[in-house]
Amino acid sequence: MVRFFLIKLMQNFTEISQNDLENILSESNSILLDVREITEFADFNIGGINIPPHEIMERLGELQNYTKIVVACSNGTRSSIVARLLTKKLPEKAIFHLEEGVF
């Protein structure tokens, strides 16, 4: 029980499923942020913008016009890390994490 509580405190973003994605993205000022590498995004994407993890810090300005940011990758690992980073760097934004990824 204590371990679960600590994980929730460290998270600071909302986990969503594929079923929730369309509802959130239909709201104004929301964006899908795909953090896979450029070649992965080119091979298959579900929309949004592509910013690989190693470029996030330099490209934070591209996210300033959005109030809701859904972070996704292929399986949820990289996007979880980026979502955690965004909650610290953009605390005024609502950050969502697509838990099972784009596949």
Secondary structure, 3 states (H helix, E strand, C coil): CHHHHHHHHHHCCEEECHHHHHHHHCCCCEEEEECCCHHHHHHCCCCCEECCHHHCHHHHHHHCCCCEEEEECCCCHHHHHHHHHHHHHCCCCEEEEECCCCC
